[in-house]
Amino acid sequence: MINRLIAPELVELLADRPAVALVGPRQVGKTTLVNSLAAQFETQPLYLDLESSQDLARLQDAELYLSDRQRQLVIIDEVQRMPQLFPLLRSLIDRHRVAGRFLLLGSASPQLLQQSSESLAGRIAYLELQPLSWPEVKEQLPYQTHWLRGGYPDMLLANSDRSAIRRMNDFIQTYVERDLPALGLGASPARVRTLLSMLVSVHGNQLNVSELARSLGLSVPTIQHYLDFLEQAFLIRRLPPYFVNIGKRLVKSPKLYLRDSGMFHALAAIGSLEVLSGSLYVGSSWEGYVVQQVMATIGYDIQPYFYRTADGSELDILLVQGTKPVVGIEIKYTNAPTLSRGNYIASRDLGDIPLLVVTPSADDFRLQEHVQVCSLQTLWQHLSAYSVVEKL
């Protein structure tokens, strides 16, 4: 069992809120995490899996069954499969409003988010369980293995790289052919797979929806709908640009990333570190990998952006608290990094914020007074100094 950084926050929310929803894609470890925490609860939780016909039978009269167990924490897995439960859960909570009544586990689903937000507003807290991050596995595996295989436990802990990529390809096929349609995506599996493969070349770049639409022979609104769905399913990330009144013309399109590096490598047919090191995608892969690690560990009150102006000022990641830029991050796949003039101008534009330059394994040193070069290993030590990570 690998300790998850989110575990203390989950326990804290269950002690404070009537319902908590732990969401994330399949095979990310939601059920494993909950089972590992069972001993911390005063009474043995009741676990219901809505993919089990036996558990579904228990909920034929869900109101009676759940009312009789109001003193237990009820864990409902794959809750998006029974959206009619949400109004009932609201009624049960209002009749007996105490903390820790329901823990809802769900594969990412727009239907899940919509139903729970409509029916459980003010009664539910959300947590997203992301794939295993580097701080969670650094004692067990070298970063190169984590980077290549990604953070899904089944793939990361495989016996070999070959086994890991085979498992990921099986996962993608199952997700595209069965899970995404079941969650409500009305596109053919072949078309979704083609779109995902096309996103490999977009990964780490600004998104041009019109170009994707032309390539697939579909309308821009259709592609936008597919991307919205994939983002809500936690398969892709669109990093928005940061806007501030500084009198410069800023880019408006988001940057797009496939969230999990293992999925990116499977779609790009990269099955080993040797192939990755010689790939044209190695730079964008490293950038996306670091972006995901940072996003998985920043505080809930920190908003991530990228920054780019028409004159070339840019930063890969800008972390903002409230309306105040806190720190900029540049990601370099080299242990002898240099910064462009545009990086320094961006720092000045944003109030002379400090910059972190993330490399694979360079020794820490200062490039300039406000510019710190660091390795992936020491990145979180520096981020903690700016109070933008809270889970470590």
C-alpha positions in Angstrom: 0.0 0.0 0.0 1.4 3.4 -1.0 0.3 6.2 1.3 -1.8 8.8 -0.5 -1.2 12.4 0.3 -4.9 13.1 0.1 -5.8 10.6 2.9 -5.7 13.0 5.9 -7.9 15.5 4.0 -10.4 12.8 3.2 -10.6 11.8 6.9 -10.9 15.4 8.0 -13.8 16.1 5.6 -15.6 12.9 6.7 -15.4 14.2 10.2 -17.0 17.5 9.1 -19.4 17.0 6.3 -22.5 14.7 5.9 -21.3 13.5 2.4 -18.0 13.4 0.7 -17.5 12.5 -3.0 -14.1 11.0 -3.9 -13.9 11.2 -7.7 -11.4 10.2 -10.3 -10.9 7.9 -13.3 -11.1 4.1 -13.0 -8.1 2.2 -11.6 -6.7 5.3 -9.9 -7.0 3.7 -6.4 -10.2 5.1 -4.9 -11.4 1.8 -3.4 -7.9 0.8 -2.2 -7.6 4.2 -0.4 -10.9 3.9 1.3 -10.2 0.3 2.4 -6.9 1.4 3.9 -8.7 4.0 6.1 -11.4 1.8 7.3 -9.7 1.1 10.7 -9.8 4.9 11.5 -13.6 5.0 11.7 -15.4 4.4 15.0 -17.7 1.8 13.4 -17.2 -0.6 10.5 -18.2 1.2 7.3 -20.8 -0.4 5.0 -19.5 -0.8 1.5 -21.8 -1.0 -1.5 -20.6 -1.5 -5.1 -23.2 -0.5 -7.6 -21.5 -2.7 -10.2 -22.4 -5.7 -8.0 -25.9 -7.2 -8.6 -26.0 -8.3 -5.0 -25.5 -4.8 -3.7 -28.0 -3.4 -6.2 -30.5 -5.9 -4.9 -30.0 -4.5 -1.4 -31.0 -1.1 -2.7 -34.3 -2.1 -4.2 -35.8 -0.2 -1.3 -32.9 2.1 -0.8 -34.7 4.5 1.6 -35.5 1.7 4.1 -32.1 0.0 3.7 -30.1 3.2 4.2 -32.3 4.6 7.0 -31.7 1.5 9.0 -28.0 2.2 8.8 -27.9 5.9 9.6 -25.3 5.4 12.3 -22.8 3.8 9.9 -20.6 5.4 7.3 -22.1 4.1 4.0 -19.6 3.9 1.1 -21.2 3.8 -2.3 -18.8 2.9 -5.1 -19.6 3.7 -8.8 -22.4 6.0 -7.5 -22.9 7.5 -11.0 -24.6 4.3 -12.0 -27.6 5.2 -9.9 -28.2 8.9 -10.2 -31.7 8.5 -8.7 -30.0 8.0 -5.3 -29.0 11.7 -5.0 -32.4 13.1 -4.1 -32.8 10.3 -1.6 -29.4 11.0 0.0 -30.3 14.6 0.4 -33.6 13.7 2.2 -31.7 11.2 4.4 -29.1 13.8 5.3 -31.7 16.4 6.1 -33.5 14.0 8.4 -30.4 13.0 10.3 -27.7 15.6 9.6 -24.4 14.4 11.1 -20.9 14.2 9.7 -19.7 11.1 7.9 -22.9 9.6 6.7 -22.0 9.0 3.1 -18.8 8.5 1.1 -19.5 8.4 -2.6 -16.9 7.0 -5.0 -17.3 7.6 -8.7 -15.5 7.3 -11.9 -15.4 10.8 -13.3 -18.8 11.6 -14.8 -20.5 14.8 -15.8 -23.7 13.1 -14.7 -22.2 12.4 -11.2 -21.1 16.0 -10.9 -24.4 17.4 -12.1 -26.6 15.2 -10.0 -24.7 15.7 -6.8 -24.4 19.5 -7.2 -28.1 19.8 -7.9 -29.3 17.5 -5.1 -26.6 17.7 -2.4 -25.6 21.4 -2.6 -24.4 22.5 0.8 -24.2 19.0 2.0 -21.3 17.5 0.0 -17.5 18.1 -0.3 -15.5 17.0 -3.3 -12.0 15.5 -3.5 -10.3 14.3 -6.6 -7.9 11.4 -6.4 -5.3 11.8 -9.0 -2.9 9.1 -10.3 0.1 8.5 -8.0 2.3 11.5 -7.8 6.1 11.5 -7.6 6.2 12.6 -3.9 4.0 9.5 -3.1 6.3 7.0 -4.8 9.8 8.5 -4.7 10.9 6.1 -1.9 9.9 3.0 -4.0 10.8 3.9 -7.6 13.1 6.2 -9.6 11.5 9.1 -11.3 12.3 7.7 -14.7 10.1 4.7 -14.1 7.3 6.9 -12.8 7.6 9.3 -15.8 7.5 6.4 -18.3 4.7 4.4 -16.8 2.6 7.2 -15.3 0.7 7.1 -12.0 -2.0 4.5 -12.4 -1.1 1.9 -9.8 -1.7 -1.2 -11.9 0.6 0.1 -14.7 3.2 1.7 -12.4 3.7 -1.4 -10.3 3.9 -3.8 -13.2 6.8 -6.3 -13.4 8.3 -4.7 -16.6 7.9 -1.7 -18.9 6.5 -4.0 -21.5 3.9 -5.2 -19.1 3.1 -1.7 -18.1 2.5 -0.4 -21.6 0.4 -3.4 -22.4 -1.8 -2.8 -19.4 -2.2 0.8 -20.3 -3.2 0.0 -23.9 -5.8 -2.5 -22.5 -7.0 0.3 -20.1 -7.4 2.8 -22.8 -9.3 0.4 -25.0 -11.7 -0.6 -22.2 -12.1 3.1 -21.1 -12.8 4.2 -24.7 -15.1 1.3 -25.7 -17.0 0.7 -22.5 -16.6 3.3 -19.7 -16.8 6.6 -21.6 -20.0 5.6 -23.4 -21.5 4.3 -20.2 -20.7 7.7 -18.6 -22.6 9.5 -21.4 -20.1 10.3 -24.2 -22.1 9.8 -27.4 -19.1 9.5 -29.7 -18.0 6.3 -31.4 -15.1 4.6 -29.7 -13.0 4.7 -32.9 -13.5 8.4 -33.1 -12.5 9.0 -29.5 -9.4 6.8 -29.9 -8.4 8.8 -33.0 -8.9 12.1 -31.1 -6.8 10.9 -28.2 -4.1 9.9 -30.6 -4.2 13.3 -32.2 -3.9 15.0 -28.8 -0.4 13.5 -28.5 0.9 16.1 -31.0 -1.1 18.8 -29.2 0.3 17.8 -25.8 2.1 20.8 -24.2 1.0 23.2 -26.9 -1.8 25.8 -27.2 -5.0 24.2 -28.3 -6.4 24.9 -31.7 -9.9 23.4 -31.8 -10.5 24.4 -35.4 -7.5 22.5 -36.6 -8.6 19.4 -34.7 -12.1 19.7 -36.1 -10.8 19.9 -39.7 -8.5 16.9 -39.2 -11.4 14.8 -37.9 -14.0 16.2 -40.3 -16.3 17.3 -37.4 -17.6 20.7 -36.3 -15.9 22.9 -33.8 -18.7 22.6 -31.3 -18.6 18.8 -31.5 -14.8 18.7 -30.8 -15.3 21.2 -28.0 -18.0 18.9 -26.5 -15.6 15.9 -26.7 -12.8 17.8 -25.1 -15.1 19.0 -22.3 -16.1 15.5 -21.6 -12.5 14.2 -21.6 -11.5 16.9 -19.3 -14.4 16.1 -16.9 -13.3 12.5 -17.1 -9.9 13.6 -15.9 -8.1 12.3 -19.0 -6.9 15.7 -20.3 -6.1 19.0 -18.7 -6.5 22.4 -20.3 -4.2 24.9 -18.5 -5.7 28.4 -18.9 -3.6 31.5 -19.7 -3.2 34.1 -17.0 -4.7 37.6 -17.7 -3.6 40.7 -15.9 -3.9 44.4 -16.9 -0.3 45.1 -17.9 -1.0 46.6 -21.3 0.2 43.6 -23.3 -1.6 41.4 -25.8 -1.9 38.0 -24.2 -2.7 34.7 -25.8 -6.2 33.4 -25.2 -6.1 29.7 -26.0 -5.3 27.2 -23.2 -2.5 24.7 -23.3 -3.6 21.1 -23.5 -2.0 18.1 -21.7 -2.9 14.4 -21.5 -2.8 14.1 -17.7 -1.1 10.8 -17.2 2.4 10.4 -18.7 1.9 6.7 -19.0 -1.2 7.2 -21.2 0.7 9.8 -23.3 3.5 7.3 -23.9 1.1 4.4 -24.7 -0.7 6.6 -27.3 2.6 7.7 -28.7 3.9 4.1 -28.9 6.7 4.9 -26.5 7.4 1.7 -24.5 10.9 2.2 -23.0 13.1 4.9 -21.6 15.5 4.4 -24.5 12.7 5.1 -27.0 11.5 8.0 -24.9 15.0 9.6 -24.8 15.2 9.6 -28.6 11.7 10.6 -29.2 10.6 14.0 -30.7 8.1 14.1 -27.9 10.6 13.9 -25.0 10.5 17.6 -24.2 6.7 17.9 -24.3 6.4 14.6 -22.4 8.7 15.9 -19.6 6.8 19.2 -19.5 3.4 17.4 -19.1 4.8 15.1 -16.5 6.1 17.9 -14.3 2.8 19.9 -14.8 0.8 16.9 -13.6 3.1 16.4 -10.5 2.7 20.1 -9.5 -1.1 20.1 -10.1 -1.5 16.9 -8.0 0.1 18.6 -4.9 -0.8 22.3 -4.9 -3.2 23.6 -2.3 -6.9 24.0 -2.9 -6.6 27.8 -2.9 -3.9 27.9 -5.5 -4.9 28.4 -9.1 -2.6 27.2 -11.9 -2.1 29.0 -15.2 0.5 29.5 -17.9 1.7 32.9 -19.0 2.5 34.0 -22.5 2.3 37.4 -24.4 2.5 38.2 -28.0 6.0 39.5 -27.6 7.4 36.2 -26.3 7.2 36.6 -22.6 6.3 33.2 -21.1 6.2 30.9 -18.2 5.2 27.2 -18.3 3.3 27.4 -15.0 2.2 30.4 -12.9 0.7 29.6 -9.5 -1.7 32.3 -8.2 -3.3 32.7 -4.8 -6.4 34.9 -5.0 -5.4 37.5 -7.5 -1.7 37.5 -6.6 0.9 35.6 -8.6 3.1 33.7 -6.2 5.7 31.8 -8.2 6.5 30.9 -11.8 7.9 27.6 -13.0 9.9 26.9 -16.1 10.3 23.2 -17.1 13.6 22.2 -18.8 14.6 18.7 -19.9 18.3 19.4 -19.3 20.5 19.7 -16.2 22.2 22.8 -17.6 19.2 25.1 -18.1 19.2 28.6 -19.4 16.3 31.0 -19.4 15.1 33.2 -22.3 14.7 36.9 -22.1 11.0 36.3 -22.3 11.1 34.3 -19.0 12.7 37.3 -17.2 10.3 39.8 -18.7 7.4 37.6 -17.6 8.7 37.6 -14.0 9.0 41.4 -14.1 5.5 41.8 -15.7 4.1 39.8 -12.8 5.7 41.8 -10.0 9.2 40.3 -10.0 7.9 37.0 -8.8 10.5 34.2 -8.0 11.1 31.6 -10.7 11.8 27.9 -10.2 13.5 26.1 -13.1 12.7 22.4 -12.8 15.3 20.0 -14.3 15.4 16.1 -14.1 18.3 15.9 -11.6 20.5 19.1 -11.6 22.1 20.2 -8.3 20.2 23.1 -6.8 21.8 26.5 -7.5 20.7 30.1 -8.1 20.8 31.3 -11.7 20.1 34.8 -10.6 18.8 36.4 -7.3 15.1 35.4 -7.9 15.8 32.4 -10.1 16.3 29.0 -8.5 17.3 25.9 -10.5 16.2 22.7 -8.8 15.6 19.0 -9.6 12.4 17.1 -9.6 13.5 15.6 -6.2 13.8 19.1 -4.5 11.0 20.9 -6.3 8.5 20.4 -3.4 11.0 21.7 -0.9 11.0 25.0 -2.8 7.3 25.1 -3.5 6.7 24.6 0.3 8.7 27.8 0.9 6.0 29.7 -1.0 3.1 28.0 0.7 1.6 26.7 -2.5 1.6 23.0 -1.5 -0.2 21.8 1.6 -0.4 18.0 1.3 3.2 17.2 1.9 
